[in-house]
Amino acid sequence: MVSVVAMGIAEKRSPVVFPRHQKVLLQLGENIKLACKRRKLTQTRIAERTGLSRMTIRKIEQGDASVAIGHYVSVLAVLGLVDDLLGVARDDELGRKLQDIELLRKKGE
């Protein structure tokens, strides 16, 4: 018997998203939905412009974690908001603090 993976068809697994992080996705989906409404763009129109299905657009508007980030990017591009993603992790305050601690520790040696 040939396994599903051996045939090149991998099982689709949903990512594990903790409730606190799910709230972020829900907010993102709501923000996208509002941006569409403000621009008077229907799910059908967004689907046509992105090449995604209406079901996928609906999932994005619901903040569904199983939708690939590339699909979120496609919708944001249609809305003219894709550059907003460039702000993510731009100012890595924790990373800089950790780096500074390491630099100070090396200096003191």
N, CA, C and O atoms as a printed pandas DataFrame, in Angstrom:
     atom_number atom_name residue_name chain_id  residue_number  x_coord  y_coord  z_coord
0              1         N          MET        A               1    0.837   -1.170    0.000
1              2        CA          MET        A               1    0.000    0.000    0.000
2              3         C          MET        A               1    0.889    1.244    0.000
3              4         O          MET        A               1    1.869    1.298    0.744
4              5         N          VAL        A               2    0.566    2.234   -0.817
5              6        CA          VAL        A               2    1.341    3.463   -0.931
6              7         C          VAL        A               2    0.781    4.479    0.051
7              8         O          VAL        A               2   -0.428    4.702    0.110
8              9         N          SER        A               3    1.674    5.094    0.822
9             10        CA          SER        A               3    1.208    6.093    1.795
10            11         C          SER        A               3    0.857    7.389    1.079
11            12         O          SER        A               3    1.295    7.640   -0.044
12            13         N          VAL        A               4    0.066    8.196    1.748
13            14        CA          VAL        A               4   -0.346    9.482    1.193
14            15         C          VAL        A               4    0.869   10.377    0.995
15            16         O          VAL        A               4    0.972   11.057   -0.027
16            17         N          VAL        A               5    1.786   10.390    1.948
17            18        CA          VAL        A               5    2.978   11.222    1.843
18            19         C          VAL        A               5    3.860   10.745    0.703
19            20         O          VAL        A               5    4.425   11.568   -0.017
20            21         N          ALA        A               6    3.994    9.433    0.520
21            22        CA          ALA        A               6    4.815    8.884   -0.557
22            23         C          ALA        A               6    4.268    9.281   -1.922
23            24         O          ALA        A               6    5.029    9.395   -2.883
24            25         N          MET        A               7    2.972    9.489   -2.017
25            26        CA          MET        A               7    2.362    9.898   -3.278
26            27         C          MET        A               7    2.538   11.395   -3.523
27            28         O          MET        A               7    2.117   11.909   -4.560
28            29         N          GLY        A               8    3.159   12.097   -2.569
29            30        CA          GLY        A               8    3.361   13.529   -2.745
30            31         C          GLY        A               8    2.186   14.360   -2.263
31            32         O          GLY        A               8    2.135   15.568   -2.496
32            33         N          ILE        A               9    1.255   13.723   -1.601
33            34        CA          ILE        A               9    0.091   14.434   -1.079
34            35         C          ILE        A               9    0.223   14.448    0.442
35            36         O          ILE        A               9   -0.073   13.457    1.110
36            37         N          ALA        A              10    0.660   15.550    0.965
37            38        CA          ALA        A              10    0.858   15.650    2.412
38            39         C          ALA        A              10   -0.458   15.996    3.093
39            40         O          ALA        A              10   -1.319   16.675    2.533
40            41         N          GLU        A              11   -0.580   15.506    4.320
41            42        CA          GLU        A              11   -1.756   15.862    5.107
42            43         C          GLU        A              11   -1.713   17.338    5.417
43            44         O          GLU        A              11   -0.650   17.886    5.709
44            45         N          LYS        A              12   -2.857   17.984    5.357
45            46        CA          LYS        A              12   -2.923   19.394    5.704
46            47         C          LYS        A              12   -3.163   19.492    7.193
47            48         O          LYS        A              12   -4.169   19.002    7.706
48            49         N          ARG        A              13   -2.232   20.129    7.882
49            50        CA          ARG        A              13   -2.358   20.288    9.323
50            51         C          ARG        A              13   -2.589   21.753    9.632
51            52         O          ARG        A              13   -1.966   22.631    9.037
52            53         N          SER        A              14   -3.478   22.005   10.555
53            54        CA          SER        A              14   -3.708   23.369   10.999
54            55         C          SER        A              14   -2.667   23.723   12.048
55            56         O          SER        A              14   -2.306   22.887   12.876
56            57         N          PRO        A              15   -2.182   24.961   12.017
57            58        CA          PRO        A              15   -1.194   25.358   13.017
58            59         C          PRO        A              15   -1.821   25.446   14.402
59            60         O          PRO        A              15   -3.015   25.708   14.548
60            61         N          VAL        A              16   -0.995   25.224   15.406
61            62        CA          VAL        A              16   -1.448   25.369   16.782
62            63         C          VAL        A              16   -1.301   26.846   17.138
63            64         O          VAL        A              16   -0.194   27.385   17.137
64            65         N          VAL        A              17   -2.407   27.484   17.437
65            66        CA          VAL        A              17   -2.391   28.896   17.792
66            67         C          VAL        A              17   -3.036   29.035   19.165
67            68         O          VAL        A              17   -4.186   28.650   19.374
68            69         N          PHE        A              18   -2.273   29.592   20.089
69            70        CA          PHE        A              18   -2.781   29.777   21.441
70            71         C          PHE        A              18   -3.855   30.862   21.450
71            72         O          PHE        A              18   -3.836   31.761   20.609
72            73         N          PRO        A              19   -4.790   30.784   22.395
73            74        CA          PRO        A              19   -5.908   31.745   22.437
74            75         C          PRO        A              19   -5.471   33.210   22.389
75            76         O          PRO        A              19   -6.097   34.025   21.711
76            77         N          ARG        A              20   -4.409   33.538   23.099
77            78        CA          ARG        A              20   -3.937   34.926   23.106
78            79         C          ARG        A              20   -3.528   35.374   21.707
79            80         O          ARG        A              20   -3.781   36.509   21.305
80            81         N          HIS        A              21   -2.894   34.467   20.975
81            82        CA          HIS        A              21   -2.451   34.795   19.624
82            83         C          HIS        A              21   -3.614   34.742   18.630
83            84         O          HIS        A              21   -3.607   35.446   17.620
84            85         N          GLN        A              22   -4.605   33.909   18.922
85            86        CA          GLN        A              22   -5.788   33.842   18.067
86            87         C          GLN        A              22   -6.506   35.187   18.055
87            88         O          GLN        A              22   -7.076   35.589   17.041
88            89         N          LYS        A              23   -6.471   35.875   19.191
89            90        CA          LYS        A              23   -7.099   37.204   19.260
90            91         C          LYS        A              23   -6.442   38.171   18.289
91            92         O          LYS        A              23   -7.112   39.027   17.711
92            93         N          VAL        A              24   -5.128   38.039   18.106
93            94        CA          VAL        A              24   -4.412   38.892   17.154
94            95         C          VAL        A              24   -4.898   38.604   15.739
95            96         O          VAL        A              24   -5.149   39.528   14.966
96            97         N          LEU        A              25   -5.031   37.325   15.402
97            98        CA          LEU        A              25   -5.528   36.957   14.076
98            99         C          LEU        A              25   -6.963   37.423   13.864
99           100         O          LEU        A              25   -7.317   37.897   12.784
100          101         N          LEU        A              26   -7.785   37.287   14.899
101          102        CA          LEU        A              26   -9.173   37.752   14.796
102          103         C          LEU        A              26   -9.210   39.252   14.523
103          104         O          LEU        A              26  -10.002   39.717   13.704
104          105         N          GLN        A              27   -8.352   40.008   15.209
105          106        CA          GLN        A              27   -8.298   41.454   15.002
106          107         C          GLN        A              27   -7.806   41.786   13.600
107          108         O          GLN        A              27   -8.331   42.690   12.950
108          109         N          LEU        A              28   -6.791   41.048   13.132
109          110        CA          LEU        A              28   -6.290   41.255   11.772
110          111         C          LEU        A              28   -7.406   41.007   10.757
111          112         O          LEU        A              28   -7.609   41.799    9.836
112          113         N          GLY        A              29   -8.122   39.904   10.936
113          114        CA          GLY        A              29   -9.225   39.599   10.031
114          115         C          GLY        A              29  -10.284   40.685   10.036
115          116         O          GLY        A              29  -10.792   41.070    8.983
116          117         N          GLU        A              30  -10.616   41.177   11.219
117          118        CA          GLU        A              30  -11.619   42.246   11.329
118          119         C          GLU        A              30  -11.107   43.525   10.662
119          120         O          GLU        A              30  -11.867   44.222    9.989
120          121         N          ASN        A              31   -9.827   43.832   10.846
121          122        CA          ASN        A              31   -9.254   45.019   10.205
122          123         C          ASN        A              31   -9.321   44.909    8.688
123          124         O          ASN        A              31   -9.632   45.881    7.999
124          125         N          ILE        A              32   -9.030   43.726    8.175
125          126        CA          ILE        A              32   -9.095   43.498    6.724
126          127         C          ILE        A              32  -10.534   43.633    6.241
127          128         O          ILE        A              32  -10.791   44.258    5.212
128          129         N          LYS        A              33  -11.461   43.056    6.974
129          130        CA          LYS        A              33  -12.871   43.139    6.598
130          131         C          LYS        A              33  -13.342   44.590    6.554
131          132         O          LYS        A              33  -14.035   44.992    5.620
132          133         N          LEU        A              34  -12.968   45.372    7.559
133          134        CA          LEU        A              34  -13.350   46.785    7.589
134          135         C          LEU        A              34  -12.715   47.561    6.441
135          136         O          LEU        A              34  -13.355   48.427    5.844
136          137         N          ALA        A              35  -11.461   47.253    6.132
137          138        CA          ALA        A              35  -10.779   47.922    5.018
138          139         C          ALA        A              35  -11.495   47.622    3.696
139          140         O          ALA        A              35  -11.624   48.498    2.841
140          141         N          CYS        A              36  -11.951   46.395    3.538
141          142        CA          CYS        A              36  -12.715   46.025    2.330
142          143         C          CYS        A              36  -14.010   46.807    2.264
143          144         O          CYS        A              36  -14.366   47.347    1.216
144          145         N          LYS        A              37  -14.711   46.868    3.376
145          146        CA          LYS        A              37  -15.991   47.577    3.412
146          147         C          LYS        A              37  -15.804   49.068    3.128
147          148         O          LYS        A              37  -16.590   49.666    2.393
148          149         N          ARG        A              38  -14.764   49.665    3.711
149          150        CA          ARG        A              38  -14.501   51.085    3.475
150          151         C          ARG        A              38  -14.260   51.359    1.996
151          152         O          ARG        A              38  -14.627   52.415    1.482
152          153         N          ARG        A              39  -13.647   50.408    1.326
153          154        CA          ARG        A              39  -13.350   50.557   -0.099
154          155         C          ARG        A              39  -14.482   50.037   -0.984
155          156         O          ARG        A              39  -14.392   50.049   -2.211
156          157         N          LYS        A              40  -15.543   49.581   -0.328
157          158        CA          LYS        A              40  -16.711   49.024   -1.024
158          159         C          LYS        A              40  -16.317   47.857   -1.931
159          160         O          LYS        A              40  -16.808   47.723   -3.052
160          161         N          LEU        A              41  -15.409   47.010   -1.411
161          162        CA          LEU        A              41  -14.974   45.815   -2.132
162          163         C          LEU        A              41  -15.623   44.595   -1.495
163          164         O          LEU        A              41  -15.456   44.342   -0.302
164          165         N          THR        A              42  -16.354   43.851   -2.292
165          166        CA          THR        A              42  -17.010   42.639   -1.805
166          167         C          THR        A              42  -16.018   41.488   -1.761
167          168         O          THR        A              42  -14.932   41.569   -2.334
168          169         N          GLN        A              43  -16.403   40.409   -1.072
169          170        CA          GLN        A              43  -15.573   39.210   -1.056
170          171         C          GLN        A              43  -15.377   38.692   -2.481
171          172         O          GLN        A              43  -14.295   38.227   -2.837
172          173         N          THR        A              44  -16.415   38.776   -3.276
173          174        CA          THR        A              44  -16.325   38.320   -4.673
174          175         C          THR        A              44  -15.289   39.129   -5.437
175          176         O          THR        A              44  -14.480   38.566   -6.175
176          177         N          ARG        A              45  -15.307   40.444   -5.265
177          178        CA          ARG        A              45  -14.352   41.308   -5.976
178          179         C          ARG        A              45  -12.920   41.046   -5.512
179          180         O          ARG        A              45  -11.997   40.988   -6.324
180          181         N          ILE        A              46  -12.743   40.889   -4.207
181          182        CA          ILE        A              46  -11.411   40.582   -3.671
182          183         C          ILE        A              46  -10.941   39.232   -4.217
183          184         O          ILE        A              46   -9.778   39.081   -4.592
184          185         N          ALA        A              47  -11.837   38.263   -4.258
185          186        CA          ALA        A              47  -11.501   36.936   -4.790
186          187         C          ALA        A              47  -11.060   37.039   -6.254
187          188         O          ALA        A              47  -10.081   36.411   -6.657
188          189         N          GLU        A              48  -11.784   37.830   -7.039
189          190        CA          GLU        A              48  -11.430   38.007   -8.451
190          191         C          GLU        A              48  -10.047   38.633   -8.596
191          192         O          GLU        A              48   -9.257   38.218   -9.445
192          193         N          ARG        A              49   -9.759   39.627   -7.769
193          194        CA          ARG        A              49   -8.493   40.357   -7.881
194          195         C          ARG        A              49   -7.294   39.578   -7.344
195          196         O          ARG        A              49   -6.158   39.820   -7.752
196          197         N          THR        A              50   -7.545   38.653   -6.440
197          198        CA          THR        A              50   -6.440   37.880   -5.854
198          199         C          THR        A              50   -6.294   36.493   -6.458
199          200         O          THR        A              50   -5.229   35.882   -6.367
200          201         N          GLY        A              51   -7.365   35.992   -7.076
201          202        CA          GLY        A              51   -7.354   34.625   -7.578
202          203         C          GLY        A              51   -7.658   33.602   -6.492
203          204         O          GLY        A              51   -7.539   32.397   -6.715
204          205         N          LEU        A              52   -8.051   34.084   -5.322
205          206        CA          LEU        A              52   -8.416   33.197   -4.216
206          207         C          LEU        A              52   -9.912   32.927   -4.258
207          208         O          LEU        A              52  -10.660   33.654   -4.912
208          209         N          SER        A              53  -10.343   31.894   -3.571
209          210        CA          SER        A              53  -11.774   31.597   -3.506
210          211         C          SER        A              53  -12.462   32.526   -2.507
211          212         O          SER        A              53  -11.820   33.096   -1.625
212          213         N          ARG        A              54  -13.768   32.664   -2.660
213          214        CA          ARG        A              54  -14.533   33.460   -1.689
214          215         C          ARG        A              54  -14.435   32.841   -0.301
215          216         O          ARG        A              54  -14.433   33.557    0.700
216          217         N          MET        A              55  -14.354   31.514   -0.236
217          218        CA          MET        A              55  -14.232   30.842    1.061
218          219         C          MET        A              55  -12.921   31.249    1.746
219          220         O          MET        A              55  -12.894   31.471    2.957
220          221         N          THR        A              56  -11.849   31.344    0.976
221          222        CA          THR        A              56  -10.568   31.766    1.556
222          223         C          THR        A              56  -10.636   33.214    2.018
223          224         O          THR        A              56  -10.107   33.547    3.079
224          225         N          ILE        A              57  -11.272   34.072    1.247
225          226        CA          ILE        A              57  -11.441   35.475    1.645
226          227         C          ILE        A              57  -12.240   35.536    2.942
227          228         O          ILE        A              57  -11.900   36.297    3.848
228          229         N          ARG        A              58  -13.287   34.746    3.030
229          230        CA          ARG        A              58  -14.100   34.702    4.251
230          231         C          ARG        A              58  -13.252   34.263    5.443
231          232         O          ARG        A              58  -13.351   34.837    6.528
232          233         N          LYS        A              59  -12.419   33.241    5.235
233          234        CA          LYS        A              59  -11.546   32.757    6.312
234          235         C          LYS        A              59  -10.555   33.842    6.749
235          236         O          LYS        A              59  -10.283   33.998    7.939
236          237         N          ILE        A              60  -10.024   34.579    5.789
237          238        CA          ILE        A              60   -9.095   35.667    6.114
238          239         C          ILE        A              60   -9.810   36.716    6.953
239          240         O          ILE        A              60   -9.257   37.194    7.944
240          241         N          GLU        A              61  -11.012   37.075    6.577
241          242        CA          GLU        A              61  -11.779   38.071    7.332
242          243         C          GLU        A              61  -12.149   37.572    8.724
243          244         O          GLU        A              61  -12.481   38.365    9.605
244          245         N          GLN        A              62  -12.090   36.258    8.919
245          246        CA          GLN        A              62  -12.368   35.673   10.232
246          247         C          GLN        A              62  -11.080   35.429   11.024
247          248         O          GLN        A              62  -11.128   34.967   12.164
248          249         N          GLY        A              63   -9.930   35.739   10.418
249          250        CA          GLY        A              63   -8.655   35.543   11.095
250          251         C          GLY        A              63   -8.277   34.089   11.244
251          252         O          GLY        A              63   -7.675   33.701   12.245
252          253         N          ASP        A              64   -8.618   33.291   10.272
253          254        CA          ASP        A              64   -8.357   31.848   10.303
254          255         C          ASP        A              64   -6.860   31.568   10.194
255          256         O          ASP        A              64   -6.205   32.002    9.246
256          257         N          ALA        A              65   -6.326   30.838   11.178
257          258        CA          ALA        A              65   -4.900   30.527   11.225
258          259         C          ALA        A              65   -4.471   29.518   10.165
259          260         O          ALA        A              65   -3.280   29.394    9.880
260          261         N          SER        A              66   -5.416   28.800    9.583
261          262        CA          SER        A              66   -5.051   27.789    8.590
262          263         C          SER        A              66   -4.779   28.388    7.215
263          264         O          SER        A              66   -4.292   27.691    6.324
264          265         N          VAL        A              67   -5.088   29.680    7.029
265          266        CA          VAL        A              67   -4.849   30.332    5.744
266          267         C          VAL        A              67   -3.388   30.773    5.683
267          268         O          VAL        A              67   -2.879   31.387    6.622
268          269         N          ALA        A              68   -2.725   30.461    4.590
269          270        CA          ALA        A              68   -1.312   30.806    4.418
270          271         C          ALA        A              68   -1.115   32.315    4.462
271          272         O          ALA        A              68   -1.952   33.079    3.982
272          273         N          ILE        A              69   -0.007   32.728    5.037
273          274        CA          ILE        A              69    0.278   34.157    5.155
274          275         C          ILE        A              69    0.356   34.820    3.776
275          276         O          ILE        A              69    0.047   36.003    3.633
276          277         N          GLY        A              70    0.765   34.061    2.779
277          278        CA          GLY        A              70    0.811   34.607    1.422
278          279         C          GLY        A              70   -0.553   35.045    0.922
279          280         O          GLY        A              70   -0.663   36.000    0.153
280          281         N          HIS        A              71   -1.593   34.345    1.360
281          282        CA          HIS        A              71   -2.953   34.737    0.964
282          283         C          HIS        A              71   -3.361   36.032    1.655
283          284         O          HIS        A              71   -4.015   36.889    1.061
284          285         N          TYR        A              72   -2.967   36.160    2.917
285          286        CA          TYR        A              72   -3.215   37.429    3.619
286          287         C          TYR        A              72   -2.508   38.563    2.880
287          288         O          TYR        A              72   -3.072   39.643    2.712
288          289         N          VAL        A              73   -1.271   38.317    2.438
289          290        CA          VAL        A              73   -0.501   39.319    1.706
290          291         C          VAL        A              73   -1.208   39.701    0.410
291          292         O          VAL        A              73   -1.254   40.879    0.056
292          293         N          SER        A              74   -1.756   38.726   -0.296
293          294        CA          SER        A              74   -2.464   39.008   -1.548
294          295         C          SER        A              74   -3.641   39.946   -1.321
295          296         O          SER        A              74   -3.858   40.882   -2.091
296          297         N          VAL        A              75   -4.398   39.689   -0.259
297          298        CA          VAL        A              75   -5.554   40.539    0.045
298          299         C          VAL        A              75   -5.079   41.923    0.455
299          300         O          VAL        A              75   -5.632   42.925    0.001
300          301         N          LEU        A              76   -4.067   41.994    1.303
301          302        CA          LEU        A              76   -3.547   43.294    1.724
302          303         C          LEU        A              76   -3.018   44.092    0.539
303          304         O          LEU        A              76   -3.139   45.317    0.512
304          305         N          ALA        A              77   -2.434   43.408   -0.439
305          306        CA          ALA        A              77   -1.931   44.082   -1.639
306          307         C          ALA        A              77   -3.081   44.722   -2.413
307          308         O          ALA        A              77   -2.972   45.861   -2.865
308          309         N          VAL        A              78   -4.172   43.994   -2.562
309          310        CA          VAL        A              78   -5.342   44.541   -3.260
310          311         C          VAL        A              78   -5.872   45.781   -2.535
311          312         O          VAL        A              78   -6.353   46.724   -3.163
312          313         N          LEU        A              79   -5.775   45.761   -1.219
313          314        CA          LEU        A              79   -6.264   46.887   -0.412
314          315         C          LEU        A              79   -5.252   48.032   -0.338
315          316         O          LEU        A              79   -5.559   49.098    0.197
316          317         N          GLY        A              80   -4.056   47.816   -0.869
317          318        CA          GLY        A              80   -3.014   48.833   -0.798
318          319         C          GLY        A              80   -2.385   48.927    0.582
319          320         O          GLY        A              80   -1.851   49.970    0.956
320          321         N          LEU        A              81   -2.447   47.835    1.339
321          322        CA          LEU        A              81   -1.965   47.835    2.719
322          323         C          LEU        A              81   -0.804   46.878    2.970
323          324         O          LEU        A              81   -0.391   46.698    4.115
324          325         N          VAL        A              82   -0.280   46.272    1.931
325          326        CA          VAL        A              82    0.757   45.252    2.117
326          327         C          VAL        A              82    2.013   45.822    2.785
327          328         O          VAL        A              82    2.693   45.111    3.525
328          329         N          ASP        A              83    2.323   47.079    2.533
329          330        CA          ASP        A              83    3.519   47.665    3.141
330          331         C          ASP        A              83    3.395   47.788    4.660
331          332         O          ASP        A              83    4.400   47.962    5.350
332          333         N          ASP        A              84    2.183   47.701    5.179
333          334        CA          ASP        A              84    2.000   47.716    6.635
334          335         C          ASP        A              84    2.747   46.559    7.295
335          336         O          ASP        A              84    3.145   46.659    8.455
336          337         N          LEU        A              85    2.937   45.475    6.571
337          338        CA          LEU        A              85    3.638   44.313    7.119
338          339         C          LEU        A              85    5.118   44.595    7.365
339          340         O          LEU        A              85    5.763   43.898    8.149
340          341         N          LEU        A              86    5.648   45.600    6.708
341          342        CA          LEU        A              86    7.065   45.929    6.881
342          343         C          LEU        A              86    7.353   46.429    8.293
343          344         O          LEU        A              86    8.505   46.418    8.727
344          345         N          GLY        A              87    6.338   46.859    9.002
345          346        CA          GLY        A              87    6.518   47.334   10.370
346          347         C          GLY        A              87    6.631   46.214   11.384
347          348         O          GLY        A              87    7.035   46.450   12.522
348          349         N          VAL        A              88    6.283   44.998   10.992
349          350        CA          VAL        A              88    6.328   43.866   11.919
350          351         C          VAL        A              88    7.782   43.573   12.286
351          352         O          VAL        A              88    8.621   43.361   11.410
352          353         N          ALA        A              89    8.067   43.563   13.568
353          354        CA          ALA        A              89    9.392   43.257   14.128
354          355         C          ALA        A              89   10.475   44.240   13.702
355          356         O          ALA        A              89   11.661   43.950   13.857
356          357         N          ARG        A              90   10.092   45.384   13.173
357          358        CA          ARG        A              90   11.087   46.376   12.755
358          359         C          ARG        A              90   11.883   46.865   13.960
359          360         O          ARG        A              90   13.112   46.920   13.928
360          361         N          ASP        A              91   11.169   47.217   15.015
361          362        CA          ASP        A              91   11.821   47.691   16.224
362          363         C          ASP        A              91   11.808   46.558   17.244
363          364         O          ASP        A              91   10.906   46.457   18.076
364          365         N          ASP        A              92   12.822   45.718   17.162
365          366        CA          ASP        A              92   12.918   44.530   18.012
366          367         C          ASP        A              92   13.558   44.910   19.345
367          368         O          ASP        A              92   14.748   44.684   19.566
368          369         N          GLU        A              93   12.757   45.484   20.215
369          370        CA          GLU        A              93   13.257   45.985   21.495
370          371         C          GLU        A              93   13.878   44.873   22.345
371          372         O          GLU        A              93   14.965   45.049   22.895
372          373         N          LEU        A              94   13.199   43.743   22.453
373          374        CA          LEU        A              94   13.731   42.632   23.240
374          375         C          LEU        A              94   15.046   42.127   22.652
375          376         O          LEU        A              94   16.000   41.883   23.391
376          377         N          GLY        A              95   15.105   41.971   21.350
377          378        CA          GLY        A              95   16.322   41.501   20.691
378          379         C          GLY        A              95   17.493   42.434   20.937
379          380         O          GLY        A              95   18.611   41.976   21.176
380          381         N          ARG        A              96   17.248   43.750   20.883
381          382        CA          ARG        A              96   18.313   44.715   21.141
382          383         C          ARG        A              96   18.785   44.646   22.589
383          384         O          ARG        A              96   19.983   44.741   22.854
384          385         N          LYS        A              97   17.854   44.482   23.528
385          386        CA          LYS        A              97   18.236   44.365   24.936
386          387         C          LYS        A              97   19.092   43.125   25.167
387          388         O          LYS        A              97   20.099   43.183   25.873
388          389         N          LEU        A              98   18.693   42.005   24.573
389          390        CA          LEU        A              98   19.476   40.777   24.704
390          391         C          LEU        A              98   20.867   40.942   24.102
391          392         O          LEU        A              98   21.858   40.470   24.660
392          393         N          GLN        A              99   20.927   41.610   22.967
393          394        CA          GLN        A              99   22.208   41.847   22.309
394          395         C          GLN        A              99   23.085   42.759   23.176
395          396         O          GLN        A              99   24.282   42.512   23.322
396          397         N          ASP        A             100   22.500   43.797   23.740
397          398        CA          ASP        A             100   23.253   44.711   24.604
398          399         C          ASP        A             100   23.804   43.990   25.829
399          400         O          ASP        A             100   24.944   44.231   26.226
400          401         N          ILE        A             101   23.009   43.112   26.431
401          402        CA          ILE        A             101   23.460   42.338   27.586
402          403         C          ILE        A             101   24.670   41.502   27.195
403          404         O          ILE        A             101   25.659   41.447   27.927
404          405         N          GLU        A             102   24.588   40.850   26.036
405          406        CA          GLU        A             102   25.689   40.015   25.552
406          407         C          GLU        A             102   26.928   40.849   25.285
407          408         O          GLU        A             102   28.038   40.430   25.616
408          409         N          LEU        A             103   26.757   42.020   24.694
409          410        CA          LEU        A             103   27.890   42.896   24.393
410          411         C          LEU        A             103   28.548   43.396   25.683
411          412         O          LEU        A             103   29.774   43.458   25.777
412          413         N          LEU        A             104   27.739   43.745   26.659
413          414        CA          LEU        A             104   28.282   44.199   27.945
414          415         C          LEU        A             104   29.006   43.075   28.675
415          416         O          LEU        A             104   30.031   43.308   29.315
416          417         N          ARG        A             105   28.487   41.880   28.584
417          418        CA          ARG        A             105   29.104   40.732   29.231
418          419         C          ARG        A             105   30.466   40.446   28.607
419          420         O          ARG        A             105   31.422   40.164   29.329
420          421         N          LYS        A             106   30.573   40.511   27.294
421          422        CA          LYS        A             106   31.843   40.269   26.604
422          423         C          LYS        A             106   32.850   41.351   26.938
423          424         O          LYS        A             106   34.040   41.073   27.085
424          425         N          LYS        A             107   32.380   42.585   27.057
425          426        CA          LYS        A             107   33.263   43.712   27.352
426          427         C          LYS        A             107   33.883   43.567   28.742
427          428         O          LYS        A             107   35.040   43.928   28.957
428          429         N          GLY        A             108   33.100   43.034   29.678
429          430        CA          GLY        A             108   33.560   42.883   31.058
430          431         C          GLY        A             108   34.508   41.718   31.258
431          432         O          GLY        A             108   35.128   41.615   32.317
432          433         N          GLU        A             109   34.639   40.858   30.303
433          434        CA          GLU        A             109   35.499   39.666   30.450
434          435         C          GLU        A             109   36.958   40.006   30.360
435          436         O          GLU        A             109   37.806   39.120   30.463
